[in-house]
Amino acid sequence: MTDRQLMDIAEQASKMAYVPYSRFAVGAALECSDGTVFTGCNVENAALGSTICAERTAACKAVSEGHTDFARIAIWGEGKDYCMPCGACRQFLSEFSTDMEVLCAKAGGRYVSYRLRELMPHTFNY
């Protein structure tokens, strides 16, 4: 699957976001090493701490289906800046792979690519 195809899947996932407070929809498409793709969107809650990001939604879906070998994730958002994973998502994803590729888009479909270890160089682990 190409980067663009994975990003298109993330964009489609963003259309399912529940964002009554921020009005900023985010979609994620997480590709596992076997090619399986799991999607996620952000789901907000009036108790803001209960909100879940698109990246963690996709990762939880993958883990709940027995997939933990993450290869890359595409993150789609329509902002003027690249839609980067928050610190909580970076730490969450690092549990599974610090080498995974992270594709981050902005309005217009442009995107950048990083390795998770570049975005989260000092992860917390046991």
C-alpha positions as CSV (number, residue, x, y, z in Angstrom):
1,M,0.0,0.0,0.0
2,T,1.3,3.4,-0.9
3,D,1.6,6.3,1.6
4,R,-1.1,8.2,-0.3
5,Q,-3.5,5.2,-0.1
6,L,-2.9,4.9,3.7
7,M,-3.5,8.7,4.0
8,D,-6.7,8.4,2.0
9,I,-7.9,5.8,4.5
10,A,-7.1,8.1,7.4
11,E,-8.9,10.9,5.7
12,Q,-12.0,8.7,5.4
13,A,-11.7,7.7,9.0
14,S,-11.8,11.4,10.0
15,K,-15.3,11.7,8.6
16,M,-16.5,9.4,11.5
17,A,-15.0,11.7,14.2
18,Y,-17.2,12.8,17.1
19,V,-16.0,16.4,17.7
20,P,-18.8,18.6,19.1
21,Y,-16.3,20.7,21.2
22,S,-13.2,21.3,19.1
23,R,-14.8,20.8,15.7
24,F,-11.4,19.4,14.7
25,A,-11.8,15.9,13.2
26,V,-8.8,13.6,13.0
27,G,-8.5,10.2,11.4
28,A,-5.8,7.6,11.6
29,A,-5.0,4.5,9.6
30,L,-2.6,2.1,11.3
31,E,-0.9,-0.5,9.2
32,C,0.5,-3.6,10.8
33,S,3.5,-5.5,9.5
34,D,1.2,-8.1,7.8
35,G,-0.6,-5.4,5.8
36,T,-3.7,-5.3,8.0
37,V,-5.0,-1.7,8.4
38,F,-7.0,-0.5,11.4
39,T,-8.7,2.9,11.4
40,G,-9.6,5.3,14.2
41,C,-11.0,8.7,14.7
42,N,-11.1,11.1,17.7
43,V,-14.0,10.8,20.0
44,E,-14.6,13.8,22.3
45,N,-16.4,13.9,25.6
46,A,-17.6,16.7,27.8
47,A,-15.3,15.4,30.5
48,L,-12.3,16.3,28.3
49,G,-10.0,13.8,30.0
50,S,-12.2,11.0,28.6
51,T,-11.6,12.1,25.0
52,I,-9.6,9.6,22.9
53,C,-7.4,10.5,20.0
54,A,-7.7,8.8,16.6
55,E,-4.3,7.2,16.9
56,R,-5.1,5.4,20.2
57,T,-8.5,4.4,18.8
58,A,-6.8,2.7,15.9
59,A,-4.2,1.1,18.1
60,C,-6.8,-0.3,20.5
61,K,-8.7,-1.8,17.7
62,A,-5.6,-3.4,16.4
63,V,-4.6,-4.8,19.8
64,S,-8.1,-6.0,20.4
65,E,-7.9,-8.0,17.2
66,G,-4.5,-9.6,18.2
67,H,-2.2,-7.2,16.2
68,T,0.7,-5.6,17.9
69,D,3.4,-5.4,15.2
70,F,2.8,-1.8,14.0
71,A,4.6,-0.7,10.8
72,R,3.3,2.8,10.2
73,I,0.4,5.1,10.9
74,A,-1.1,7.9,8.8
75,I,-2.7,10.8,10.7
76,W,-5.1,13.1,8.9
77,G,-6.3,16.5,10.0
78,E,-7.5,19.6,8.1
79,G,-5.4,22.2,10.0
80,K,-2.9,24.7,8.7
81,D,-0.1,22.8,10.5
82,Y,0.7,19.1,10.2
83,C,-1.5,16.9,12.4
84,M,1.1,15.5,14.8
85,P,0.3,12.8,17.5
86,C,0.0,14.2,21.0
87,G,2.5,13.1,23.7
88,A,0.0,10.6,25.1
89,C,-0.4,9.0,21.6
90,R,3.4,9.0,21.1
91,Q,4.0,7.2,24.4
92,F,1.1,4.8,23.7
93,L,2.4,3.8,20.2
94,S,5.9,3.5,21.5
95,E,4.8,0.5,23.6
96,F,4.5,-1.4,20.3
97,S,7.2,0.1,18.0
98,T,9.5,3.0,18.3
99,D,10.6,2.3,14.7
100,M,7.2,2.7,13.1
101,E,6.7,5.3,10.5
102,V,4.4,8.2,11.3
103,L,2.8,10.1,8.4
104,C,1.3,13.5,9.4
105,A,-1.0,15.4,7.1
106,K,-2.3,18.9,7.0
107,A,-5.0,20.7,4.9
108,G,-4.5,20.2,1.2
109,G,-3.2,16.6,1.7
110,R,0.5,17.5,2.1
111,Y,2.2,15.2,4.7
112,V,5.6,14.6,6.4
113,S,7.1,11.4,7.5
114,Y,9.0,10.6,10.8
115,R,10.0,7.6,12.7
116,L,8.3,7.4,16.1
117,R,11.6,7.4,17.8
118,E,12.3,10.9,16.3
119,L,9.0,12.2,17.8
120,M,9.4,10.5,21.1
121,P,13.2,9.9,21.7
122,H,13.0,9.1,25.4
123,T,10.0,6.8,26.0
124,F,8.9,5.6,29.4
125,N,9.2,1.8,29.7
126,Y,10.0,-0.9,32.2
